[in-house]
Amino acid sequence: MRILLIYDITNDRVRARVADACLDYGLERIQFSAFAGRLGRAHLRELELKVTRLVGRAAARVRFILLDEQAWAQQVIIEQEGPDDDA
């Protein structure tokens, strides 16, 4: 299943450890605090438990959002390298 994981974690160390865990589970960083990818149910549950443990008592807001293939296929991506200085 497709997963979108987004978070707001104020503690730098905790935030870095959560990001590393996402990468360890094969998720792709799509923004500074957002990861996406495919996970089976078992790996999703493992990652949820790991993130919960890593966050501990730190201030955090973490969302695991499951996306079906139709929702994923309908995403819109706007991407550019940087400001256009010629304007």
C-alpha positions as CSV (number, residue, x, y, z in Angstrom):
1,M,0.0,0.0,0.0
2,R,1.1,3.6,-0.6
3,I,1.9,5.7,2.5
4,L,2.4,9.4,3.0
5,L,4.2,10.1,6.3
6,I,4.4,13.8,7.4
7,Y,5.6,15.2,10.6
8,D,6.3,18.3,12.7
9,I,9.0,17.5,15.3
10,T,10.8,20.4,17.0
11,N,13.7,18.4,18.5
12,D,16.5,18.2,15.9
13,R,17.8,14.8,17.1
14,V,14.4,13.2,17.2
15,R,13.5,14.6,13.8
16,A,16.7,13.2,12.3
17,R,16.1,9.8,13.8
18,V,12.5,9.7,12.4
19,A,13.8,10.7,9.0
20,D,16.5,8.0,9.1
21,A,13.8,5.4,10.1
22,C,11.7,6.4,7.1
23,L,14.7,6.0,4.8
24,D,15.5,2.6,6.4
25,Y,12.0,1.5,5.4
26,G,12.5,2.5,1.8
27,L,10.4,5.6,1.9
28,E,11.4,8.5,-0.4
29,R,11.8,12.0,1.0
30,I,9.5,14.3,-0.9
31,Q,9.8,17.3,1.3
32,F,11.9,18.2,4.4
33,S,9.3,16.6,6.7
34,A,7.4,14.3,4.3
35,F,8.1,10.8,3.0
36,A,6.2,8.6,0.6
37,G,6.4,5.1,-0.6
38,R,5.1,1.5,-0.5
39,L,4.9,-0.5,2.7
40,G,3.2,-3.8,3.5
41,R,1.0,-3.9,6.5
42,A,3.6,-5.5,8.8
43,H,6.3,-2.9,7.8
44,L,3.8,-0.1,8.3
45,R,3.0,-1.3,11.8
46,E,6.7,-1.7,12.6
47,L,7.4,1.8,11.4
48,E,4.5,3.2,13.4
49,L,5.9,1.5,16.6
50,K,9.5,2.7,15.8
51,V,8.4,6.3,15.3
52,T,6.4,6.2,18.5
53,R,9.4,4.9,20.3
54,L,11.8,7.5,18.7
55,V,9.5,10.4,19.5
56,G,9.1,9.4,23.1
57,R,8.1,12.4,25.1
58,A,9.2,15.0,22.5
59,A,6.7,17.4,21.1
60,A,5.6,15.9,17.8
61,R,2.8,15.6,15.3
62,V,3.2,12.6,13.0
63,R,0.6,11.5,10.4
64,F,0.6,8.2,8.5
65,I,-1.8,8.6,5.6
66,L,-2.7,5.6,3.5
67,L,-3.3,6.3,-0.2
68,D,-5.0,4.0,-2.7
69,E,-3.6,3.8,-6.2
70,Q,-6.3,6.1,-7.6
71,A,-5.4,8.9,-5.2
72,W,-1.7,8.4,-5.8
73,A,-2.2,8.5,-9.6
74,Q,-4.2,11.8,-9.3
75,Q,-1.5,13.7,-7.5
76,V,-0.3,17.0,-8.9
77,I,3.4,17.9,-8.6
78,I,4.7,21.4,-9.2
79,E,8.5,21.5,-9.0
80,Q,11.1,24.0,-10.0
81,E,14.8,24.5,-9.3
82,G,14.8,28.1,-8.0
83,P,13.7,31.7,-8.7
84,D,13.7,33.0,-12.2
85,D,16.1,36.0,-12.1
86,D,15.3,37.1,-15.7
87,A,11.8,38.4,-14.7
